[in-house]
């Protein structure tokens, strides 16, 4: 217990010290580490997480890349921004008039300006942080529905890619009511495209289309994106980045990815390093362990094994960016196990703020010392959890993140990615911890 407390204390002290450390790109001799964070379109609502918080918390100064989640793919295979829920939120994206108190530069939006909402705030954020790369992430779990159709033929791929460049890079936003939007209004905000197709060749959300030929078609889609991005970038004298979010499960890797061919045309890939276990199972388990804990029941996953699976299939280590969660999974009615770990849950998903069984780090950290919750760790496995004799929450705290960051360095990987930035606290404690582990003066 003394050793565990010492690890946590050291991590806390180091994060505090980071406040005075330079917030530069995470570099070391011969190696640059990317620090990627997802900003969610909907975080401005219940989570009260506007773009401004990226600046005031210090997160933006530590990130190399910011991924905006998400852009949608239409039934006819094009990138589009739509105002009809649940297929889009153009109000949040670029129509909402952001008040002065939520604005990055302290100046509120006016109705009728060409770019308001989150996109307008990202534009302002880039003025303050010119080295920050902002990418539009296409798809996600809910909006990967039509990726397979858009990738099906040479003609459909060309149309799809062209529409994405036209909308997000050339910046030709719709202007349906004569207010925000219009030709070129978004130009310069996004520096590239992130493909979040979940998953080529494998089942995803209930309505997501998938086919066996997705594996080859994804390779062709990535090549088409690279071709058109390079052609457009040549005229702009700029390199537009192309990235992808890829799965942890070796079965999904083999079903959907021709790894060497795909990686050749990607700047990097962010690898799913979480959701290894969750409340769809009845055993309280880890969701993002660095290594599989001793005594784990049945088949399991770990970051170490996931990265090995990608490396074994030909992925360059410096293009693999490790995904890290800013949230935890929780079960209730948990008995047995090792202080709850691997215990049997009879009560199902634990109550939470927005969705039962899933809670942000900023909330979970406040549970420590209340209602009987204690922190438990498996230092060898690189995982932590909360347990009060009944309810179990797995989560990543500063000590775990520091361990993961140092492992990423030791393996000479491409960096770290987090889902999602609104799960951190107002001081960006987790983001600063990652920066600490990856940054070298």
Secondary structure per residue as TSV (DSSP state, phi and psi in degrees):
chain	resnum	aa	ss	phi	psi
A	1	X	-	360.0	-37.0
A	2	X	H	-63.7	-40.0
A	3	X	H	-64.3	-42.1
A	4	X	H	-62.5	-46.4
A	5	X	H	-62.5	-36.2
A	6	X	H	-65.5	-42.0
A	7	X	H	-60.3	-46.8
A	8	X	H	-63.0	-40.8
A	9	X	H	-65.4	-42.1
A	10	X	H	-62.0	-44.5
A	11	X	H	-60.0	-43.1
A	12	X	H	-62.8	-43.8
A	13	X	H	-64.4	-39.9
A	14	X	H	-66.5	-40.0
A	15	X	H	-64.2	-39.9
A	16	X	H	-62.2	-40.6
A	17	X	H	-66.7	-27.4
A	18	X	H	-63.2	-22.4
A	19	X	T	-56.9	-26.3
A	20	X	T	-98.7	-5.2
A	21	X	S	-80.8	149.1
A	22	X	-	-60.2	136.7
A	23	X	-	-100.1	70.9
A	24	X	-	-105.8	178.2
A	25	X	-	-58.3	142.0
A	26	X	-	-78.8	99.9
A	27	X	E	-128.6	152.0
A	28	X	E	-141.3	176.5
A	29	X	T	-59.2	117.3
A	30	X	T	73.9	5.2
A	31	X	E	-147.7	130.3
A	32	X	E	-112.0	129.7
A	33	X	-	-103.0	124.9
A	34	X	E	-82.1	144.0
A	35	X	E	-126.5	104.8
A	36	X	E	-109.7	134.7
A	37	X	E	-132.3	138.8
A	38	X	E	-88.9	129.4
A	39	X	E	-105.6	125.6
A	40	X	E	-92.1	133.8
A	41	X	G	-52.3	-41.5
A	42	X	G	-86.1	-3.6
A	43	X	G	-64.3	-17.6
A	44	X	G	-71.5	-14.3
A	45	X	S	-89.0	-107.3
A	46	X	T	-58.8	-34.4
A	47	X	T	-82.0	-7.3
A	48	X	-	48.7	51.1
A	49	X	-	-121.1	81.7
A	50	X	-	-77.3	167.7
A	51	X	T	-55.3	-34.3
A	52	X	H	-53.0	-35.9
A	53	X	H	-63.6	-25.7
A	54	X	H	-63.0	-32.6
A	55	X	H	-82.5	-51.2
A	56	X	H	-68.3	-28.6
A	57	X	T	-78.7	-18.9
A	58	X	S	93.8	-0.3
A	59	X	H	-65.5	-45.9
A	60	X	H	-59.7	-33.7
A	61	X	H	-70.8	-17.9
A	62	X	H	-98.9	-19.2
A	63	X	-	-82.8	147.3
A	64	X	S	-96.5	-31.2
A	65	X	E	-136.8	141.3
A	66	X	E	-122.4	120.1
A	67	X	E	-100.2	124.3
A	68	X	E	-91.2	122.1
A	69	X	E	-110.0	121.6
A	70	X	E	-139.4	167.8
A	71	X	E	-104.4	147.9
A	72	X	E	-103.8	159.7
A	73	X	E	-114.2	124.5
A	74	X	-	-76.2	163.7
A	75	X	T	-58.7	-25.1
A	76	X	T	-95.3	15.5
A	77	X	S	78.6	41.6
A	78	X	-	-134.1	154.6
A	79	X	E	-69.9	135.6
A	80	X	E	-151.9	155.1
A	81	X	-	-116.1	119.6
A	82	X	-	-123.8	151.1
A	83	X	-	-96.4	1.9
A	84	X	S	-98.2	114.0
A	85	X	T	-64.7	147.1
A	86	X	T	-95.9	19.2
A	87	X	S	-91.0	4.4
A	88	X	-	172.3	170.9
A	89	X	-	-151.2	74.6
A	90	X	H	-64.9	-24.7
A	91	X	I	-60.1	-50.1
A	92	X	I	-67.5	-39.7
A	93	X	I	-63.0	-54.2
A	94	X	I	-150.2	3.4
A	95	X	I	-104.5	-28.6
A	96	X	S	-61.7	133.5
A	97	X	-	-84.5	106.2
A	98	X	-	-75.7	126.0
A	99	X	-	-70.7	160.6
A	100	X	G	-55.9	-38.7
A	101	X	G	-69.8	-15.4
A	102	X	G	-106.4	2.2
A	103	X	-	-90.0	139.8
A	104	X	T	-56.1	-41.2
A	105	X	T	-100.8	7.9
A	106	X	S	79.1	4.5
A	107	X	-	-108.6	123.0
A	108	X	-	-73.8	157.6
A	109	X	-	-78.3	155.1
A	110	X	-	-116.6	142.9
A	111	X	T	-59.8	133.3
A	112	X	T	98.2	-7.4
A	113	X	-	-68.5	153.6
A	114	X	S	-66.7	-28.2
A	115	X	S	-143.2	106.8
A	116	X	-	-113.9	-160.4
A	117	X	H	61.2	-159.2
A	118	X	H	-60.5	-39.4
A	119	X	H	-63.5	-40.4
A	120	X	H	-64.3	-36.6
A	121	X	H	-70.8	-35.3
A	122	X	H	-63.4	-37.5
A	123	X	H	-59.7	-44.1
A	124	X	H	-68.7	-36.7
A	125	X	H	-62.5	-38.4
A	126	X	H	-69.4	-26.2
A	127	X	H	-65.3	-40.0
A	128	X	H	-79.0	-25.9
A	129	X	-	-131.8	73.5
A	130	X	T	-64.6	-19.2
A	131	X	T	-85.1	-10.2
A	132	X	-	-72.3	126.3
A	133	X	E	-93.0	129.6
A	134	X	E	-113.2	125.0
A	135	X	E	-117.4	146.0
A	136	X	E	-90.7	124.8
A	137	X	E	-94.7	123.9
A	138	X	E	-100.6	127.2
A	139	X	E	108.1	-103.0
A	140	X	T	80.4	178.4
A	141	X	T	-59.6	-43.0
A	142	X	T	-84.7	-26.2
A	143	X	S	-112.4	23.5
A	144	X	-	-90.6	8.0
A	145	X	T	-48.8	-46.9
A	146	X	T	-108.6	12.4
A	147	X	H	-59.3	-44.2
A	148	X	H	-61.2	-42.6
A	149	X	H	-65.1	-42.6
A	150	X	H	-66.4	-23.2
A	151	X	T	-98.8	3.9
A	152	X	S	-70.5	-39.4
A	153	X	S	-129.3	166.6
A	154	X	H	-59.4	-42.5
A	155	X	H	-65.5	-43.2
A	156	X	H	-66.5	-36.7
A	157	X	H	-65.3	-44.8
A	158	X	H	-60.3	-43.2
A	159	X	H	-64.5	-44.6
A	160	X	H	-60.7	-53.3
A	161	X	H	-62.2	-44.0
A	162	X	H	-59.5	-39.8
A	163	X	H	-66.7	-36.5
A	164	X	H	-68.5	-41.9
A	165	X	I	-66.1	-41.1
A	166	X	I	-62.1	-42.9
A	167	X	I	-75.8	-52.3
A	168	X	I	-94.9	-29.0
A	169	X	I	-100.4	-47.0
A	170	X	S	-72.4	-21.5
A	171	X	-	81.5	25.8
A	172	X	-	-86.2	81.7
A	173	X	B	-78.3	148.8
A	174	X	-	-61.1	153.3
A	175	X	-	-136.9	64.8
A	176	X	T	-67.3	-30.1
A	177	X	T	-116.3	12.5
A	178	X	S	78.0	7.9
A	179	X	S	-99.3	-115.9
A	180	X	S	-70.2	155.8
A	181	X	-	99.9	-176.2
A	182	X	B	120.7	172.8
A	183	X	T	-57.9	127.4
A	184	X	T	74.5	3.8
A	185	X	T	-70.5	-23.8
A	186	X	T	-99.7	-4.3
A	187	X	T	-58.2	134.5
A	188	X	T	93.9	-11.4
A	189	X	T	-79.4	-44.0
A	190	X	-	-101.3	138.8
A	191	X	-	-106.4	7.4
A	192	X	E	166.3	-173.3
A	193	X	E	-131.3	135.3
A	194	X	E	-113.4	124.8
A	195	X	E	-95.4	113.3
A	196	X	E	-111.7	54.6
A	197	X	-	-78.2	115.0
A	198	X	T	-118.7	95.4
A	199	X	T	-137.3	147.4
A	200	X	T	-59.9	127.8
A	201	X	T	75.8	2.3
A	202	X	S	-136.7	153.3
A	203	X	-	-64.8	143.4
A	204	X	-	-125.8	-125.6
A	205	X	S	-63.3	164.6
A	206	X	T	-59.1	-30.3
A	207	X	T	-105.4	7.2
A	208	X	-	-76.2	126.5
A	209	X	-	-78.1	137.3
A	210	X	-	-146.4	151.2
A	211	X	-	-139.2	155.2
A	212	X	T	-58.7	-35.2
A	213	X	T	-76.8	-0.7
A	214	X	H	-55.9	-34.0
A	215	X	H	-58.5	-50.2
A	216	X	H	-72.9	-35.8
A	217	X	H	-70.1	-30.7
A	218	X	H	-65.8	-41.3
A	219	X	H	-57.3	-45.2
A	220	X	H	-68.0	-35.4
A	221	X	H	-65.4	-45.8
A	222	X	H	-60.3	-41.6
A	223	X	H	-63.8	-38.2
A	224	X	H	-68.5	-40.4
A	225	X	H	-60.3	-46.2
A	226	X	H	-61.4	-41.8
A	227	X	H	-62.9	-49.3
A	228	X	H	-73.0	-34.8
A	229	X	H	-64.4	-41.6
A	230	X	H	-66.6	-40.0
A	231	X	H	-64.3	-44.4
A	232	X	H	-67.8	-41.1
A	233	X	H	-64.5	-31.0
A	234	X	H	-60.6	-43.1
A	235	X	H	-70.1	-26.1
A	236	X	H	-93.7	-4.1
A	237	X	T	55.3	48.7
A	238	X	-	-150.4	143.9
A	239	X	-	-92.2	117.2
A	240	X	-	-92.2	126.9
A	241	X	E	-79.9	150.1
A	242	X	E	-131.2	121.2
A	243	X	E	-132.2	171.4
A	244	X	E	-148.0	147.0
A	245	X	E	-93.4	126.9
A	246	X	E	-126.6	155.7
A	247	X	-	-81.7	164.6
A	248	X	S	-89.3	-31.7
A	249	X	-	-72.2	120.3
A	250	X	H	-56.2	-32.0
A	251	X	H	-62.9	-42.5
A	252	X	H	-70.2	-34.4
A	253	X	H	-60.8	-49.9
A	254	X	H	-68.5	-29.0
A	255	X	H	-77.3	-24.4
A	256	X	H	-128.3	-2.5
A	257	X	-	-138.1	121.4
A	258	X	-	-87.7	88.1
A	259	X	H	-55.0	-55.8
A	260	X	H	-60.6	-38.5
A	261	X	H	-67.0	-42.6
A	262	X	H	-68.1	-47.1
A	263	X	H	-63.8	-27.5
A	264	X	H	-58.1	-36.4
A	265	X	H	-100.0	-0.6
A	266	X	-	-98.1	144.0
A	267	X	S	-68.4	-39.7
A	268	X	E	-168.6	168.3
A	269	X	E	-124.9	136.8
A	270	X	E	-94.6	123.2
A	271	X	E	-97.8	130.7
A	272	X	-	-57.9	115.3
A	273	X	-	-117.9	28.3
A	274	X	S	-155.1	178.0
A	275	X	-	60.9	29.6
A	276	X	S	-65.0	-34.5
A	277	X	S	-143.9	154.8
A	278	X	-	-165.3	-170.2
A	279	X	T	-76.2	3.6
A	280	X	T	-74.9	-6.4
A	281	X	S	-113.2	161.7
A	282	X	S	-98.7	1.1
A	283	X	B	-104.4	128.6
A	284	X	-	-71.2	119.2
A	285	X	-	-142.5	170.7
A	286	X	-	-72.4	153.7
A	287	X	S	-119.5	-8.9
A	288	X	S	-156.3	38.6
A	289	X	-	-69.5	144.6
A	290	X	S	-65.4	-41.6
A	291	X	S	-132.1	154.1
A	292	X	-	-66.0	125.4
A	293	X	-	-63.5	146.4
A	294	X	T	-59.6	138.2
A	295	X	T	81.1	9.3
A	296	X	-	-62.2	133.2
A	297	X	-	-79.6	135.9
A	298	X	S	64.8	-168.2
A	299	X	S	-63.1	143.1
A	300	X	-	-146.2	172.0
A	301	X	-	-127.1	161.0
A	302	X	-	-152.7	161.0
A	303	X	H	-61.9	-44.2
A	304	X	H	-56.2	-47.5
A	305	X	H	-69.8	-35.1
A	306	X	H	-65.0	-46.5
A	307	X	H	-63.2	-39.6
A	308	X	H	-61.0	-39.8
A	309	X	H	-61.3	-41.6
A	310	X	H	-70.6	-40.1
A	311	X	H	-64.4	-42.8
A	312	X	H	-61.8	-25.4
A	313	X	T	-94.3	4.9
A	314	X	T	106.3	10.5
A	315	X	-	-78.2	131.4
A	316	X	-	-66.7	136.0
A	317	X	G	-60.7	-34.0
A	318	X	G	-78.3	-1.8
A	319	X	G	-105.2	5.0
A	320	X	E	-101.9	114.7
A	321	X	E	-108.4	123.3
A	322	X	E	-82.6	125.0
A	323	X	E	-77.3	137.2
A	324	X	E	-133.2	136.0
A	325	X	E	-90.2	140.5
A	326	X	S	-102.0	31.2
A	327	X	E	-150.8	167.5
A	328	X	E	-130.7	162.4
A	329	X	E	-103.4	142.6
A	330	X	E	-135.2	142.6
A	331	X	E	-121.4	154.8
A	332	X	S	-126.7	164.4
A	333	X	S	69.2	34.9
A	334	X	E	-91.5	127.6
A	335	X	E	-132.1	152.8
A	336	X	S	78.9	-165.7
A	337	X	T	77.9	-165.5
A	338	X	B	-103.4	92.7
A	339	X	T	52.3	42.2
A	340	X	T	96.7	-32.0
A	341	X	B	-65.1	126.9
A	342	X	T	71.5	13.4
A	343	X	-	-75.3	163.5
A	344	X	E	-90.4	129.5
A	345	X	E	-100.9	118.8
A	346	X	S	-100.5	-12.6
A	347	X	S	-99.5	-0.8
A	348	X	-	77.8	-151.7
A	349	X	B	-69.4	137.3
A	350	X	-	-71.7	144.7
A	351	X	-	-58.1	144.4
A	352	X	-	-149.8	175.4
A	353	X	S	-66.7	-49.0
A	354	X	S	-114.2	-35.1
A	355	X	B	-146.1	124.2
A	356	X	T	-54.6	133.8
A	357	X	T	88.8	-1.0
A	358	X	E	-140.4	126.6
A	359	X	E	-142.8	143.7
A	360	X	E	-70.1	151.4
A	361	X	H	-54.5	-42.9
A	362	X	H	-61.4	-25.0
A	363	X	H	-86.8	-44.4
A	364	X	H	-60.8	-36.1
A	365	X	G	-65.8	-24.4
A	366	X	G	-78.3	-10.9
A	367	X	G	-79.0	-20.2
A	368	X	T	-60.4	124.9
A	369	X	T	83.9	0.6
A	370	X	S	-116.2	149.7
A	371	X	T	52.1	28.9
A	372	X	T	80.9	5.9
A	373	X	-	-71.7	135.4
A	374	X	E	-127.7	154.0
A	375	X	E	-91.1	133.4
A	376	X	E	-123.8	149.7
A	377	X	E	-136.8	151.3
A	378	X	E	-121.1	97.3
A	379	X	T	-65.3	-36.8
A	380	X	T	-65.6	-41.2
A	381	X	T	-79.3	-21.7
A	382	X	T	71.5	54.9
A	383	X	E	-148.6	156.5
A	384	X	E	-140.6	158.5
A	385	X	E	-156.3	161.9
A	386	X	E	-109.6	142.2
A	387	X	E	-153.0	137.7
A	388	X	-	-123.6	21.9
A	389	X	S	93.1	-14.6
A	390	X	S	-133.3	-47.3
A	391	X	-	-109.8	136.7
A	392	X	E	-121.8	130.0
A	393	X	E	-128.7	123.0
A	394	X	E	-85.4	148.7
A	395	X	E	-167.8	160.5
A	396	X	-	-103.8	122.0
A	397	X	-	-108.8	-179.5
A	398	X	H	-54.7	-38.0
A	399	X	H	-63.7	-42.6
A	400	X	H	-66.7	-43.4
A	401	X	H	-64.4	-37.8
A	402	X	H	-64.1	-41.5
A	403	X	H	-61.3	-43.1
A	404	X	H	-66.1	-41.2
A	405	X	H	-61.9	-42.8
A	406	X	H	-67.5	-33.4
A	407	X	H	-67.0	-41.7
A	408	X	H	-57.8	-42.9
A	409	X	H	-63.0	-47.2
A	410	X	H	-64.5	-30.2
A	411	X	T	-88.7	-2.5
A	412	X	T	56.1	43.9
A	413	X	-	-84.4	-176.9
A	414	X	-	-84.7	-10.9
A	415	X	E	136.6	-157.6
A	416	X	E	-132.0	146.1
A	417	X	E	-125.4	146.0
A	418	X	E	-127.1	140.2
A	419	X	E	-119.2	120.7
A	420	X	-	-127.5	165.2
A	421	X	G	-62.5	-25.6
A	422	X	G	-73.8	-6.5
A	423	X	G	-83.1	-13.5
A	424	X	S	-77.7	167.7
A	425	X	-	-83.5	177.3
A	426	X	T	-67.3	-14.5
A	427	X	T	-97.9	6.2
A	428	X	-	53.0	42.9
A	429	X	H	-58.2	-43.8
A	430	X	H	-68.4	-43.0
A	431	X	H	-63.9	-40.1
A	432	X	H	-67.4	-34.1
A	433	X	H	-65.2	-45.5
A	434	X	H	-59.9	-43.8
A	435	X	H	-60.6	-41.4
A	436	X	H	-58.7	-45.4
A	437	X	H	-71.1	-27.2
A	438	X	H	-99.3	-20.4
A	439	X	-	-87.6	140.1
A	440	X	-	-130.1	128.5
A	441	X	-	-68.3	360.0
